[in-house]
Amino acid sequence: MQPDYGTGEKKLSVYIFGLFLCVVLTLIPFGAVMYPDLSDAKTFIVIMVSATLQFLVQVVCFLRLNYSTEQAKMNVMSFILSIFILFVVVAGSLWIMYTLNYRMMH
């Protein structure tokens, strides 16, 4: 009996589908930048949405994060906690730098 790591079984079709989606989600912002029909703000939104979707595709297709077993649920919770800690560290660092810049300049 194999141990349960919570990642499910490997399937080539999932990897190929993930690769296809990642290529498409890379070409969309590339096209938005190369053919600037949109305003700067809309181009930025297209880039950020594509990056977020690509991140989710890579997590689901390549890291195989899912909710199928109890171990898989623990993996998802650990991943969410890691993202939260990363957000707190980055947001806190930006807040500290902004505050220091404000206090140094005023």
C-alpha positions as CSV (number, residue, x, y, z in Angstrom):
1,M,0.0,0.0,0.0
2,Q,1.4,3.4,-1.0
3,P,1.3,6.3,1.5
4,D,-1.2,9.1,1.0
5,Y,0.5,12.4,0.2
6,G,-2.8,14.0,-0.8
7,T,-1.7,14.7,-4.4
8,G,-3.9,12.2,-6.2
9,E,-2.6,10.2,-9.2
10,K,-0.4,11.5,-11.9
11,K,-2.1,11.9,-15.3
12,L,-0.3,13.1,-18.5
13,S,-3.5,14.7,-19.7
14,V,-3.6,17.0,-16.7
15,Y,0.0,18.1,-17.3
16,I,-0.7,18.7,-21.0
17,F,-3.9,20.7,-20.2
18,G,-1.9,22.7,-17.6
19,L,0.9,23.4,-20.1
20,F,-1.7,24.5,-22.7
21,L,-3.4,26.9,-20.3
22,C,-0.1,28.3,-19.1
23,V,1.0,29.1,-22.7
24,V,-2.4,30.7,-23.4
25,L,-2.2,32.7,-20.2
26,T,1.3,33.9,-21.1
27,L,0.3,34.9,-24.6
28,I,-2.7,37.0,-23.5
29,P,-0.6,39.6,-21.5
30,F,2.1,39.5,-24.2
31,G,-0.5,40.4,-26.8
32,A,-1.9,43.2,-24.6
33,V,1.5,44.7,-24.3
34,M,2.6,44.3,-27.9
35,Y,-0.6,45.6,-29.4
36,P,-1.5,48.5,-27.0
37,D,-5.2,49.0,-27.8
38,L,-6.0,49.2,-24.1
39,S,-5.2,51.9,-21.7
40,D,-2.4,51.4,-19.2
41,A,-4.7,50.6,-16.4
42,K,-6.6,48.0,-18.4
43,T,-3.4,46.5,-19.6
44,F,-2.2,46.2,-16.0
45,I,-5.5,44.5,-15.0
46,V,-5.1,42.0,-17.9
47,I,-1.6,41.2,-16.8
48,M,-2.6,40.8,-13.1
49,V,-5.6,38.6,-13.9
50,S,-3.6,36.4,-16.3
51,A,-0.8,36.1,-13.7
52,T,-3.3,35.1,-11.0
53,L,-5.1,32.6,-13.2
54,Q,-1.7,31.1,-14.3
55,F,-0.7,30.8,-10.6
56,L,-3.9,28.9,-9.9
57,V,-3.5,26.6,-13.0
58,Q,0.1,25.8,-11.9
59,V,-1.0,25.0,-8.4
60,V,-3.8,22.7,-9.4
61,C,-2.3,21.1,-12.5
62,F,1.4,20.8,-11.6
63,L,1.4,20.7,-7.7
64,R,-1.9,18.7,-7.9
65,L,-3.4,20.5,-4.9
66,N,-6.9,19.2,-4.3
67,Y,-9.5,18.3,-1.7
68,S,-9.9,14.5,-2.4
69,T,-8.5,13.1,0.9
70,E,-7.9,14.3,4.4
71,Q,-4.2,14.7,3.7
72,A,-5.0,16.8,0.6
73,K,-7.2,19.1,2.7
74,M,-4.3,19.5,5.1
75,N,-2.0,20.4,2.1
76,V,-4.5,23.0,1.0
77,M,-4.7,24.5,4.5
78,S,-0.9,24.6,4.7
79,F,-0.7,26.3,1.3
80,I,-3.3,28.9,2.3
81,L,-1.4,29.6,5.6
82,S,1.8,30.0,3.6
83,I,0.2,32.5,1.2
84,F,-1.2,34.4,4.2
85,I,2.1,34.6,5.9
86,L,3.8,35.7,2.7
87,F,1.1,38.4,2.2
88,V,1.6,39.7,5.8
89,V,5.4,39.9,5.3
90,V,5.2,41.6,2.0
91,A,2.4,44.1,3.0
92,G,4.2,44.8,6.3
93,S,7.5,45.5,4.5
94,L,5.8,47.8,2.0
95,W,4.0,49.6,4.9
96,I,7.3,50.1,6.7
97,M,9.1,51.3,3.6
98,Y,6.3,53.8,2.9
99,T,6.2,55.1,6.4
100,L,10.0,55.5,6.6
101,N,9.9,57.3,3.2
102,Y,7.2,59.6,4.5
103,R,9.0,60.4,7.7
104,M,12.4,60.9,6.0
105,M,10.9,63.4,3.4
106,H,8.6,65.4,5.7
